[in-house]
Amino acid sequence: MIRIDHSDSVEDMVRYGKDIEKAVLARGLRYHLEDRVLLHANKTVIFR
């Protein structure tokens, strides 16, 4: 979790966004490789 406030610059927020994208992509890939992602009736189900 990354907290932002009014003192953060645009560049800070861009960097935060990139960091979050990397973390979410890595987590999604790990879940997929561990067979924890299923498709069911046009829905994606992820087991934690």
N, C-alpha and C positions, 0 to 999 in steps of 0.2 A: 504494500500500500504506500502510495506516495502522496504526501500532503502538499498542496500549493496554497499560496496566499497572494495578496495584492503586491507584495514586494518582489515576486518572481518576475523575471523578464520573459519576453517571448522566446528567446533562445533557451532559457531554462525549461520552459514548458515543452518546447520541441524535443529537447533532450529527454525529459521525463517520458514523453509519449513514445519515443524510440525505445527507451528502456522497458517500458510496459509491453510494447509489441514483442520484443525479444523474449521476455519472460512468458507471455501467453503462448507464443508459438512453440517454445521449448516444452511447456506443459502439455499442450495439445499433441505434439509429436510423441512425447513420452506416453501419454494415455493411449494413443493409437497403437504404438508398438507393444504395449502391455495388454492389448485387446480389451480395453475398457470403454471403447466407443462402439455403440451399436446404432443401426438405423432401424426404426420401427414405425410403420405407418406414417411415412413422411416426417418423422421426428427424429432428432438425434438424442440418444440417451448416453450419458457419460456416468460411469461408475467411479466413485471416489475411492 
